[in-house]
Amino acid sequence: MYYLILKAAVSGVIIALVSEIAKRSPPFGALVASLPLISVMGMMWLWRDTHDPVRMASHVEATFWYVLPSLPMFLIMPALLRRGAPFWPTLGFGCAVTIGLYFAMIAIGPRLGLKL
């Protein structure tokens, strides 16, 4: 149980730090947010828990393919915000597009030979 609390606390601290950094410097905050820190920590915890190279390889490869559907959100949201769209609906729309693209990836990926 303590291990789970530690993982949640470390992840939460990273999110809080990104928010604080972005308040001072949006570009630097974006750089820190774009780093795959959570993915790397997840890999380290998965390795610690399993020591299974096949599982790790599968996890890392699937992470790559699941990042791709999230990328359009980072183009859609700035475009809408610059046109005067309110933040919350813009965020909701960006998330909805991402969720739709995730479902598309889940449906299409295996047909393309991806193991997701």
DSSP file (Angstrom, degrees, kcal/mol; ACC not computed):
  #  RESIDUE AA STRUCTURE BP1 BP2  ACC     N-H-->O    O-->H-N    N-H-->O    O-->H-N    TCO  KAPPA ALPHA  PHI   PSI    X-CA   Y-CA   Z-CA
    1    1 A M     >        0   0    0      0, 0.0     4,-2.0     0, 0.0     5,-0.2   0.000 360.0 360.0 360.0 -39.8    0.0    0.0    0.0
    2    2 A Y  H  >  +     0   0    0      1,-0.2     4,-2.6     2,-0.2     5,-0.2   0.866 360.0  56.2 -63.5 -35.3    2.8    2.4    0.8
    3    3 A Y  H  > S+     0   0    0      2,-0.2     4,-2.4     1,-0.2    -1,-0.2   0.913 107.1  48.6 -62.5 -43.5    4.3    1.7   -2.6
    4    4 A L  H  > S+     0   0    0      2,-0.2     4,-2.3     1,-0.2    -2,-0.2   0.906 111.6  49.4 -63.3 -42.9    1.1    2.8   -4.3
    5    5 A I  H  X S+     0   0    0     -4,-2.0     4,-2.5     2,-0.2    -2,-0.2   0.896 110.3  51.4 -63.4 -40.9    0.9    6.0   -2.2
    6    6 A L  H  X S+     0   0    0     -4,-2.6     4,-2.6     2,-0.2     5,-0.2   0.927 109.9  48.9 -62.1 -45.7    4.5    6.8   -3.1
    7    7 A K  H  X S+     0   0    0     -4,-2.4     4,-2.1     1,-0.2    -2,-0.2   0.918 113.6  46.7 -61.3 -43.7    3.8    6.3   -6.8
    8    8 A A  H  X S+     0   0    0     -4,-2.3     4,-2.4     2,-0.2    -1,-0.2   0.898 112.7  49.8 -65.8 -40.8    0.8    8.6   -6.6
    9    9 A A  H  X S+     0   0    0     -4,-2.5     4,-2.4     2,-0.2    -2,-0.2   0.926 111.1  47.9 -65.7 -45.4    2.6   11.2   -4.6
   10   10 A V  H  X S+     0   0    0     -4,-2.6     4,-1.9     2,-0.2    -1,-0.2   0.922 113.2  48.6 -62.2 -43.7    5.6   11.4   -7.0
   11   11 A S  H  X S+     0   0    0     -4,-2.1     4,-1.9    -5,-0.2    -1,-0.2   0.909 111.6  49.9 -62.7 -42.4    3.3   11.7  -10.0
   12   12 A G  H  X S+     0   0    0     -4,-2.4     4,-2.4     1,-0.2    -2,-0.2   0.881 107.5  53.6 -64.3 -39.3    1.3   14.4   -8.3
   13   13 A V  H  X S+     0   0    0     -4,-2.4     4,-2.6     2,-0.2    -1,-0.2   0.902 107.4  51.6 -62.6 -41.1    4.4   16.4   -7.4
   14   14 A I  H  X S+     0   0    0     -4,-1.9     4,-2.4     2,-0.2    -1,-0.2   0.927 110.2  48.3 -62.3 -44.5    5.5   16.3  -11.1
   15   15 A I  H  X S+     0   0    0     -4,-1.9     4,-2.0     1,-0.2    -2,-0.2   0.918 112.6  48.7 -62.5 -43.3    2.1   17.6  -12.2
   16   16 A A  H  X S+     0   0    0     -4,-2.4     4,-2.3     1,-0.2    -2,-0.2   0.900 110.7  50.9 -63.5 -41.1    2.2   20.4   -9.6
   17   17 A L  H  X S+     0   0    0     -4,-2.6     4,-2.9     2,-0.2     5,-0.2   0.915 108.3  51.5 -63.1 -42.9    5.8   21.3  -10.6
   18   18 A V  H  X S+     0   0    0     -4,-2.4     4,-2.6     1,-0.2    -1,-0.2   0.921 110.2  50.0 -59.9 -43.2    4.8   21.6  -14.3
   19   19 A S  H  X S+     0   0    0     -4,-2.0     4,-1.4     1,-0.2    -1,-0.2   0.916 112.8  45.8 -61.9 -43.9    1.9   23.8  -13.3
   20   20 A E  H  X S+     0   0    0     -4,-2.3     4,-1.1     2,-0.2    -2,-0.2   0.906 113.3  48.9 -67.5 -41.5    4.1   26.1  -11.3
   21   21 A I  H >X S+     0   0    0     -4,-2.9     4,-2.8     1,-0.2     3,-0.5   0.915 108.8  53.9 -62.9 -42.7    6.8   26.2  -14.0
   22   22 A A  H 3< S+     0   0    0     -4,-2.6    -1,-0.2     1,-0.2    -2,-0.2   0.807 101.0  60.0 -65.4 -29.4    4.2   27.1  -16.6
   23   23 A K  H 3< S+     0   0    0     -4,-1.4    -1,-0.2     1,-0.2    -2,-0.2   0.874 114.6  35.8 -64.0 -35.1    3.0   30.0  -14.6
   24   24 A R  H << S+     0   0    0     -4,-1.1    -2,-0.2    -3,-0.5    -1,-0.2   0.847 139.5   8.4 -86.3 -37.3    6.4   31.6  -14.8
   25   25 A S     X  -     0   0    0     -4,-2.8     4,-3.0    -5,-0.1     5,-0.3  -0.762  59.7-166.6-148.8  95.9    7.4   30.5  -18.3
   26   26 A P  H  > S+     0   0    0      0, 0.0     4,-2.4     0, 0.0     5,-0.2   0.880  91.7  50.3 -53.6 -42.4    4.7   28.8  -20.5
   27   27 A P  H  > S+     0   0    0      0, 0.0     4,-2.1     0, 0.0     5,-0.1   0.929 114.1  43.9 -63.9 -41.4    7.3   27.6  -23.1
   28   28 A F  H  > S+     0   0    0      2,-0.2     4,-2.6     1,-0.2     5,-0.2   0.894 112.6  52.6 -69.4 -38.0    9.5   26.0  -20.4
   29   29 A G  H  X S+     0   0    0     -4,-3.0     4,-2.6    -8,-0.3    -1,-0.2   0.897 109.2  50.3 -60.6 -39.8    6.5   24.5  -18.7
   30   30 A A  H  X S+     0   0    0     -4,-2.4     4,-2.1    -5,-0.3    -2,-0.2   0.897 108.9  51.9 -64.6 -40.1    5.5   23.0  -22.0
   31   31 A L  H  X S+     0   0    0     -4,-2.1     4,-0.9     2,-0.2    -2,-0.2   0.945 112.6  44.3 -60.9 -48.0    8.9   21.6  -22.4
   32   32 A V  H >< S+     0   0    0     -4,-2.6     3,-0.7     1,-0.2     5,-0.3   0.909 113.4  51.4 -64.1 -41.2    8.8   19.9  -19.0
   33   33 A A  H 3< S+     0   0    0     -4,-2.6    -1,-0.2     1,-0.2    -2,-0.2   0.833 106.7  55.0 -64.7 -31.0    5.2   18.7  -19.6
   34   34 A S  H 3< S+     0   0    0     -4,-2.1    -1,-0.2    -5,-0.2    -2,-0.2   0.672  83.6 102.7 -78.9 -15.1    6.3   17.2  -22.9
   35   35 A L  S << S-     0   0    0     -4,-0.9     2,-1.8    -3,-0.7     3,-0.5  -0.433  83.1-122.6 -65.0 140.9    9.0   15.1  -21.3
   36   36 A P     >  +     0   0    0      0, 0.0     4,-2.9     0, 0.0     5,-0.2  -0.167  64.6 137.5 -80.7  48.2    7.9   11.5  -20.9
   37   37 A L  H  > S+     0   0    0     -2,-1.8     4,-2.8    -5,-0.3     5,-0.2   0.917  71.3  45.7 -61.9 -44.9    8.5   11.6  -17.1
   38   38 A I  H  > S+     0   0    0     -3,-0.5     4,-2.8     2,-0.2    -1,-0.2   0.913 114.2  49.5 -66.2 -40.8    5.3    9.8  -16.2
   39   39 A S  H  > S+     0   0    0      2,-0.2     4,-2.3     1,-0.2    -2,-0.2   0.923 112.3  47.8 -62.6 -43.4    6.0    7.2  -18.9
   40   40 A V  H  X S+     0   0    0     -4,-2.9     4,-2.5     2,-0.2    -2,-0.2   0.919 112.8  48.0 -65.1 -42.9    9.6    6.7  -17.7
   41   41 A M  H  X S+     0   0    0     -4,-2.8     4,-2.8    -5,-0.2     5,-0.2   0.919 110.6  52.2 -63.7 -41.0    8.5    6.4  -14.1
   42   42 A G  H  X S+     0   0    0     -4,-2.8     4,-2.7     1,-0.2    -2,-0.2   0.902 109.7  49.5 -59.6 -40.2    5.8    3.9  -15.2
   43   43 A M  H  X S+     0   0    0     -4,-2.3     4,-2.7     2,-0.2    -2,-0.2   0.918 110.9  49.2 -64.3 -42.6    8.5    1.9  -17.0
   44   44 A M  H  X S+     0   0    0     -4,-2.5     4,-2.6     2,-0.2    -2,-0.2   0.920 113.9  45.3 -63.9 -42.1   10.7    1.9  -13.9
   45   45 A W  H  X S+     0   0    0     -4,-2.8     4,-2.4     2,-0.2    -2,-0.2   0.904 113.0  50.2 -69.4 -39.5    7.9    0.8  -11.6
   46   46 A L  H  X>S+     0   0    0     -4,-2.7     4,-2.3    -5,-0.2     5,-0.5   0.925 112.7  47.4 -62.1 -43.0    6.8   -1.9  -14.1
   47   47 A W  H  X5S+     0   0    0     -4,-2.7     4,-1.8     1,-0.2    -2,-0.2   0.930 111.7  50.0 -63.5 -44.3   10.3   -3.2  -14.3
   48   48 A R  H  <5S+     0   0    0     -4,-2.6    -1,-0.2     1,-0.2    -2,-0.2   0.891 116.3  43.1 -59.6 -39.3   10.7   -3.1  -10.5
   49   49 A D  H  <5S+     0   0    0     -4,-2.4    -1,-0.2    -5,-0.2    -2,-0.2   0.802 133.7  12.4 -78.9 -29.1    7.5   -5.1  -10.2
   50   50 A T  H  <5 -     0   0    0     -4,-2.3    -3,-0.2    -5,-0.2    -2,-0.2   0.746  65.9-153.9-121.3 -33.3    7.9   -7.6  -13.0
   51   51 A H     << +     0   0    0     -4,-1.8    -4,-0.1    -5,-0.5    -3,-0.1   0.850  49.1 144.2  51.2  36.0   11.5   -7.8  -14.4
   52   52 A D     >  -     0   0    0     -6,-0.3     4,-2.5     1,-0.2    -1,-0.2  -0.885  36.9-169.8-110.1 103.9    9.8   -9.0  -17.5
   53   53 A P  H  > S+     0   0    0      0, 0.0     4,-2.5     0, 0.0     5,-0.2   0.827  87.7  53.2 -64.8 -31.0   11.5   -7.8  -20.7
   54   54 A V  H  > S+     0   0    0      2,-0.2     4,-2.2     1,-0.2     5,-0.2   0.936 111.7  44.9 -68.8 -45.2    8.8   -9.0  -23.0
   55   55 A R  H  > S+     0   0    0      2,-0.2     4,-2.5     1,-0.2    -1,-0.2   0.908 114.4  50.2 -62.4 -42.1    6.1   -7.2  -20.9
   56   56 A M  H  X S+     0   0    0     -4,-2.5     4,-2.8     2,-0.2     5,-0.2   0.929 109.9  49.1 -64.0 -45.8    8.3   -4.1  -20.8
   57   57 A A  H  X S+     0   0    0     -4,-2.5     4,-2.3     1,-0.2     5,-0.2   0.910 112.5  48.8 -60.6 -42.1    8.9   -4.1  -24.6
   58   58 A S  H  X S+     0   0    0     -4,-2.2     4,-2.4     2,-0.2    -1,-0.2   0.911 112.3  48.7 -63.4 -43.0    5.2   -4.5  -25.2
   59   59 A H  H  X S+     0   0    0     -4,-2.5     4,-2.3     2,-0.2    -2,-0.2   0.933 112.7  46.6 -62.5 -48.0    4.4   -1.6  -22.8
   60   60 A V  H  X S+     0   0    0     -4,-2.8     4,-1.9     2,-0.2    -2,-0.2   0.912 113.9  47.9 -64.8 -42.9    6.9    0.7  -24.3
   61   61 A E  H  X S+     0   0    0     -4,-2.3     4,-1.9    -5,-0.2    -1,-0.2   0.925 112.4  48.4 -64.7 -44.2    5.8    0.0  -27.9
   62   62 A A  H  X S+     0   0    0     -4,-2.4     4,-2.3     1,-0.2    -1,-0.2   0.880 107.0  57.4 -63.8 -37.0    2.1    0.4  -27.1
   63   63 A T  H  X S+     0   0    0     -4,-2.3     4,-1.5     1,-0.2    -1,-0.2   0.920 104.7  52.2 -58.9 -43.6    2.9    3.7  -25.3
   64   64 A F  H >X S+     0   0    0     -4,-1.9     4,-1.1     1,-0.2     3,-0.5   0.948 111.6  45.3 -55.7 -50.4    4.5    5.0  -28.6
   65   65 A W  H 3< S+     0   0    0     -4,-1.9    -1,-0.2     1,-0.2    -2,-0.2   0.824 112.0  51.8 -67.9 -30.9    1.4    4.1  -30.6
   66   66 A Y  H 3< S+     0   0    0     -4,-2.3     4,-0.5     1,-0.2    -1,-0.2   0.701 101.0  62.1 -80.0 -18.3   -1.0    5.6  -27.9
   67   67 A V  H XX S+     0   0    0     -4,-1.5     3,-1.3    -3,-0.5     4,-0.8   0.887  92.9  66.4 -68.4 -37.8    0.9    8.9  -27.9
   68   68 A L  G >< S+     0   0    0     -4,-1.1     3,-1.0     1,-0.3    -1,-0.2   0.880  96.2  51.8 -55.7 -45.2    0.1    9.5  -31.5
   69   69 A P  G 34 S+     0   0    0      0, 0.0     4,-0.3     0, 0.0    -1,-0.3   0.734 106.6  56.6 -66.5 -17.9   -3.7    9.9  -31.1
   70   70 A S  G X> S+     0   0    0     -3,-1.3     3,-0.8    -4,-0.5     4,-0.6   0.696  88.1  78.2 -83.4 -18.0   -3.1   12.5  -28.4
   71   71 A L  T X< S+     0   0    0     -3,-1.0     3,-1.4    -4,-0.8     4,-0.4   0.867  81.3  62.1 -65.0 -39.5   -1.0   14.8  -30.5
   72   72 A P  T >> S+     0   0    0      0, 0.0     4,-2.8     0, 0.0     3,-1.7   0.831  93.6  66.3 -57.3 -29.4   -3.8   16.5  -32.5
   73   73 A M  H <> S+     0   0    0     -3,-0.8     4,-2.3    -4,-0.3    -2,-0.2   0.865  94.6  58.2 -56.9 -35.2   -5.3   17.9  -29.3
   74   74 A F  H << S+     0   0    0     -3,-1.4    -1,-0.3    -4,-0.6    -3,-0.1   0.541 113.2  38.3 -78.1  -5.5   -2.1   20.0  -28.9
   75   75 A L  H <> S+     0   0    0     -3,-1.7     4,-1.4    -4,-0.4    -2,-0.2   0.702 115.4  51.6-104.3 -37.0   -2.9   21.7  -32.3
   76   76 A I  H  X S+     0   0    0     -4,-2.8     4,-2.4     2,-0.2     5,-0.2   0.932 106.8  52.8 -66.2 -47.3   -6.7   21.9  -32.0
   77   77 A M  H  X S+     0   0    0     -4,-2.3     4,-2.8     1,-0.2     5,-0.2   0.927 109.5  45.5 -62.5 -48.5   -6.7   23.6  -28.6
   78   78 A P  H  > S+     0   0    0      0, 0.0     4,-2.4     0, 0.0    -1,-0.2   0.905 112.8  52.7 -62.2 -36.9   -4.4   26.5  -29.4
   79   79 A A  H  X S+     0   0    0     -4,-1.4     4,-0.9     2,-0.2    -2,-0.2   0.936 113.6  42.4 -62.6 -45.2   -6.2   27.1  -32.7
   80   80 A L  H ><>S+     0   0    0     -4,-2.4     5,-2.4     1,-0.2     3,-0.5   0.918 114.1  50.6 -68.0 -43.3   -9.6   27.3  -30.9
   81   81 A L  H ><5S+     0   0    0     -4,-2.8     3,-1.6     1,-0.2    -2,-0.2   0.893 107.8  53.2 -62.9 -39.6   -8.3   29.4  -28.0
   82   82 A R  H 3<5S+     0   0    0     -4,-2.4    -1,-0.2     1,-0.3    -2,-0.2   0.742 105.3  55.9 -67.9 -21.5   -6.7   31.9  -30.4
   83   83 A R  T <<5S-     0   0    0     -4,-0.9    -1,-0.3    -3,-0.5    -2,-0.2   0.356 127.7 -99.2 -90.8   5.4  -10.1   32.2  -32.2
   84   84 A G  T < 5 +     0   0    0     -3,-1.6    -3,-0.2     1,-0.3    -2,-0.1   0.541  68.3 154.1  94.6   6.9  -11.7   33.2  -28.9
   85   85 A A      < -     0   0    0     -5,-2.4    -1,-0.3    -6,-0.1    -2,-0.0  -0.433  51.6-103.4 -67.6 143.0  -13.2   29.8  -27.9
   86   86 A P     >  -     0   0    0      0, 0.0     4,-1.8     0, 0.0     5,-0.2  -0.331  27.7-120.1 -66.2 151.0  -13.7   29.5  -24.1
   87   87 A F  H  > S+     0   0    0      1,-0.2     4,-3.1     2,-0.2     5,-0.2   0.934 104.1  50.1 -60.1 -53.1  -11.2   27.3  -22.3
   88   88 A W  H  > S+     0   0    0      1,-0.2     4,-2.7     2,-0.2    -1,-0.2   0.906 113.5  43.9 -62.8 -45.4  -13.4   24.6  -20.8
   89   89 A P  H  > S+     0   0    0      0, 0.0     4,-2.7     0, 0.0    -1,-0.2   0.892 114.6  52.0 -63.5 -35.5  -15.3   23.8  -24.0
   90   90 A T  H  X S+     0   0    0     -4,-1.8     4,-2.8     2,-0.2    -2,-0.2   0.935 110.9  46.6 -63.5 -45.8  -12.0   23.8  -25.9
   91   91 A L  H  X S+     0   0    0     -4,-3.1     4,-2.7     2,-0.2     5,-0.2   0.926 112.8  50.4 -61.4 -44.8  -10.5   21.4  -23.4
   92   92 A G  H  X S+     0   0    0     -4,-2.7     4,-2.6    -5,-0.2    -2,-0.2   0.913 112.0  47.0 -59.9 -43.4  -13.6   19.2  -23.6
   93   93 A F  H  X S+     0   0    0     -4,-2.7     4,-2.7     2,-0.2     5,-0.2   0.926 111.9  50.3 -65.1 -44.5  -13.5   19.2  -27.4
   94   94 A G  H  X S+     0   0    0     -4,-2.8     4,-2.1     1,-0.2    -2,-0.2   0.908 113.4  46.1 -59.5 -42.1   -9.7   18.4  -27.4
   95   95 A C  H  X S+     0   0    0     -4,-2.7     4,-2.8     2,-0.2    -1,-0.2   0.898 111.1  52.1 -67.1 -40.3  -10.3   15.5  -25.0
   96   96 A A  H  X S+     0   0    0     -4,-2.6     4,-2.5     2,-0.2    -2,-0.2   0.912 110.1  48.5 -63.3 -42.0  -13.2   14.2  -27.0
   97   97 A V  H  X S+     0   0    0     -4,-2.7     4,-2.5     2,-0.2    -1,-0.2   0.928 112.3  49.5 -61.6 -44.1  -11.2   14.2  -30.2
   98   98 A T  H  X S+     0   0    0     -4,-2.1     4,-2.4    -5,-0.2    -2,-0.2   0.918 110.4  49.2 -61.9 -44.4   -8.4   12.4  -28.4
   99   99 A I  H  X S+     0   0    0     -4,-2.8     4,-2.4     1,-0.2    -1,-0.2   0.920 111.2  50.4 -61.8 -43.4  -10.7    9.8  -27.0
  100  100 A G  H  X S+     0   0    0     -4,-2.5     4,-2.1     1,-0.2    -1,-0.2   0.904 111.1  48.4 -60.0 -41.7  -12.2    9.2  -30.4
  101  101 A L  H  X S+     0   0    0     -4,-2.5     4,-2.5     2,-0.2    -1,-0.2   0.845 108.3  54.6 -69.2 -32.9   -8.7    8.8  -31.9
  102  102 A Y  H  X S+     0   0    0     -4,-2.4     4,-2.6     2,-0.2    -2,-0.2   0.945 109.4  47.4 -62.5 -46.6   -7.8    6.4  -29.1
  103  103 A F  H  X S+     0   0    0     -4,-2.4     4,-2.2     1,-0.2    -2,-0.2   0.895 111.5  51.1 -61.3 -38.7  -10.8    4.3  -30.0
  104  104 A A  H  X S+     0   0    0     -4,-2.1     4,-3.1     2,-0.2     5,-0.4   0.911 110.0  49.5 -63.3 -41.6   -9.8    4.5  -33.7
  105  105 A M  H  X S+     0   0    0     -4,-2.5     4,-2.7     1,-0.2    -2,-0.2   0.906 110.7  50.0 -63.4 -41.6   -6.3    3.4  -32.8
  106  106 A I  H  < S+     0   0    0     -4,-2.6    -1,-0.2     1,-0.2    -2,-0.2   0.884 117.3  41.0 -63.8 -38.1   -7.7    0.4  -30.8
  107  107 A A  H  < S+     0   0    0     -4,-2.2     4,-0.4    -5,-0.2    -2,-0.2   0.894 126.4  31.3 -77.3 -40.7   -9.9   -0.6  -33.7
  108  108 A I  H >X S+     0   0    0     -4,-3.1     4,-1.1    -5,-0.2     3,-0.6   0.815 102.6  75.8 -90.3 -32.6   -7.5    0.0  -36.5
  109  109 A G  G ><>S+     0   0    0     -4,-2.7     5,-2.5    -5,-0.4     3,-1.2   0.891  95.0  47.8 -50.6 -52.9   -4.1   -0.8  -34.8
  110  110 A P  G >45S+     0   0    0      0, 0.0     3,-1.3     0, 0.0    -1,-0.3   0.841 107.0  58.1 -61.8 -31.0   -4.4   -4.6  -34.8
  111  111 A R  G <45S+     0   0    0     -3,-0.6    -2,-0.2    -4,-0.4    -3,-0.1   0.768 106.1  50.3 -67.1 -23.4   -5.5   -4.6  -38.4
  112  112 A L  G <<5S-     0   0    0     -3,-1.2    -1,-0.3    -4,-1.1    -3,-0.1   0.346 128.4 -99.6 -93.5   5.1   -2.2   -2.9  -39.2
  113  113 A G  T < 5S+     0   0    0     -3,-1.3     2,-0.3     1,-0.3    -2,-0.1   0.571  75.4 144.2  89.8   9.9   -0.3   -5.5  -37.2
  114  114 A L      < -     0   0    0     -5,-2.5     2,-1.0    -6,-0.2    -1,-0.3  -0.652  46.0-141.1 -84.1 138.2    0.1   -3.4  -34.0
  115  115 A K              0   0    0     -2,-0.3   -53,-0.1     1,-0.2    -1,-0.0  -0.803 360.0 360.0 -99.7  94.6    0.0   -5.3  -30.7
  116  116 A L              0   0    0     -2,-1.0    -1,-0.2   -10,-0.1   -10,-0.0   0.388 360.0 360.0-109.3 360.0   -2.0   -2.9  -28.5
